[in-house]
């Protein structure tokens, strides 16, 4: 019984670590985010409904009906991949880059999760009206909004004096995370412009917003191409934050 008591106490200390400075439990935030992402991913499949054919259907009629579901299915796959990408980025920010959370970080997670919960709507809209520029615009703007909120969370995690970062965090880690967060919204913005010129090209380019994160080595190739131009000022600010956080030593 003593062993069980000690094990239970240790487990609670690990799973429910609370920042005593502001009373914010980081694990409650990650659990909430994981729950919302899992529910939203599940809701995406609701739009994949079996075609209703009148009478005794033939193979030809069924194949035509299933082919008609291609835009909806493609929107499902694309949106699921988008959610996976943003879930991974959110996981890195909250679970790895932030050793604790404060009230501001907790608050700004709420509009981010609200935007994530709207993905089934924009995905269904895109799948139903894939050849309509307005549907592409709404879906692209949605990706941009989620990306902008995630970028704000990441920047706050790096620069806020109340948020502690891992000591092993390097400039390379920061730059790769910035690339993963910024490229999808940037490509989504370009998709809006392309949809005015050619709908098909815009759709394929929209797919690129997700595929680039899934192909091994693509992010590192972009990182190698841009060098340290983007994150050098950011790393300098982070060093200033670390210096301010260090206690002042007086000589006697």
N, C-alpha and C positions, 0 to 999 in steps of 0.2 A: 504493500500500500504506500509505503514511503517513497519507493521508486516511482510509482505512478504519479504521486503528488509532485515530486520534483520534476518529472518529465512534463507534466501538464503546466506547471509554472513556467518552465523554460519555453514551452511552445507558445504560451501567451505572450511572453516577452518578445519572442521573435515575430509573431504574427500581428501583434497589436501595439507596436512601438509608437508612442505618441510624443510629438515634439512639445515639451513642457513649456516652451516659451510662448506658444500661441494656442496650444490645445488642439492642433489639427492632426488628424490621423491619416497618414499617407495611404495606408492599406485600404481604408474605406473608400478613398477616391479611386484607387486602381480597381477595386471590386465593382464600384458603380460603373466605371468606364467599360470594363470587360463585360458586364451584364448588358449594357446598352448596345455595345457592338455586336454581341452574340444574338440579341433579339432582332436587331436591324438586319443582320445577315440572313436570319431565318425568314424574316418577312419578305425578303426579295423573291423567294421562290413561290410566293402566293400568286404572282402574275403568270406563272407557267401553268396554264390550265389546259386540260385535254380538249381538243376540238370536238364540238358537238355536231355530228353529221346526222341528217335525216334519213331514216330507212336503213337498209343493209348497205354499208359502205364498202366500196372496192378498194384495192390497194392503191390504185391511181388517185382516187378521191382523198384517201387518208394521207397519201404522200404530199398532195397539194396543200392540204390543210396543215400538215406539220411544217411544210416549207414556209407557210404564212406566219409561223411562230418564230422564224429565224431572227427578226429584229428584236423581239421580246427576249429571246434566249441570249442573244448577243449583248443586250443591255444588262441582263442579269449577270453574265460572266464579267463584263466590264465593271459593273458597280460592285460586285463582290471583290474583285481585285483592288478597286479603289479603297474599299473599307479595310482590306487586309493591309494595304500600304499605310493608311493613316493610323490604323491600330498599332502597327509596328512602330511608327514614328512616335505616337503618343506614349507607348510603352517605354521607349528609350528615354523620352524626356522626363516622365514622372518616376519611373522605376530606377533609372540609371543616372541621369544627369542631376536630378534633384534628390538629395539625401533627406530632405524634409520638405514640407509644404507650409505655406502661410495662407492667410485669409484671401489675399489678392489672387494667388495662384489657384486656390480652390474656387473662387468666384468666377474667374475667366474660363474655367473648365466647363461651366454650365452652358454658356452659349455655344461653345464648341460641340458639346455632346448633343445639344438641341439641333444644331445644323446637321450633325451626323444622323440623327433620327429621321431627318427629312429625305435621306437618300432613296428609300423605296418610292417616294412620290416622284422625284425627278427621274429615277430609273424607269418607272412605268410610263412616264410622259415621253421619254426618249424612245422607248421600245414601241410605243403605240404610234408616235408621229415622227419616225426616224428621218423622214424626207422633208420635214418642216424646219426651216431655219430657227423659228422661235423656240422649238423644243431643244435644239442644240444650244441655243443661247442660254436658256434657263439651266440646263445641265452643266454647261461650262462655267457659268457664274457661280453655281453651287459649289463646284470644285474649287474655284478661286476663293470663295468665302471660307470654306473649311481650311484651305491652305493658309490663308491670311491669319485666321485664329490660331492655328497650330504654330505659325511662325512667331506670333506674339507670345505664346506660352514658352517657346524655346528661348527667345531673347530675354524674357523676364527671368527664366530659370538661370540663365548665364550671368545676368547683370545685377539681379536684386541682391542687396546686402543681407537680406534675411534668409536667402536660400543658400544652402551649403552644397558645393559641387565636389565630385570625386577629385582627389589630388592627382590621380593618374590621367585626367582628361587632357588630351593633346589638341594642338591646332588641327591635325589631320582628322580627328574625330569630329570636331566642330564643323569643319568644312564639308565633310561627307554628309553630315546631317543637314546642313543648309542646302546642299544640292538636292537631296531627297525630298525636302519640304518644298523648295521653290520651283523646281522644274515642272511638276504637274500643273500648278496654277498658271505658270507662264505659258505652257503649251495650250492650256484651256483658253487663255486670252487670245492666242493666235488662232485657235479653232473658230472663235466667233468671227474673226476677220475672214478666214477661209470659207466659212459657210455662205458668205455673201457671193463668193466667186464660184465655188463648186461644192455641193453638198457631200458628194462621195469622198473627195479629198479631205474635207473637214472631219468626216466620221473616222477615216483611217488615222488622221492626225490625233484625234481625240483618244484613240486606242493607244497611241504612242505615249500619252501622258501616264499610263499605267505600266505598259510593257517595259519601259526603260528601267523601271525599278526592279523588274523581275529577271532581266537578263544579267547574268553574272559578268562583272567587269565593266559595265557601262558607266556606272557612277564613278568608279576609279578613273576611267578614261576622261570623263568630263573634269574631274578634279585635277588630273595631270595637265589638261589643256588650259585651264584658267589659273593654275598655280595658286599663289597665296594672295592674289589681288583682292579677293572678297573678304576673307576672314582675318587678314592681318590687323586691321583696326579693331575688330571684335576681340581678338585675343589680347590686344593691348589694354582694352577696357577691362577685360577679365583680370588681367594682372594687377591693374589698379585696384579692382575690387578686393583681391586677395591681400594686397598690401594694407588696405584700409582695415581689413578684418583682423590683421595681426595686432596683438597687444603691444602697446608702447613700452619700451624698456628704458628706465632711467638709470643713469650712472650715479653712484653714491661717491 
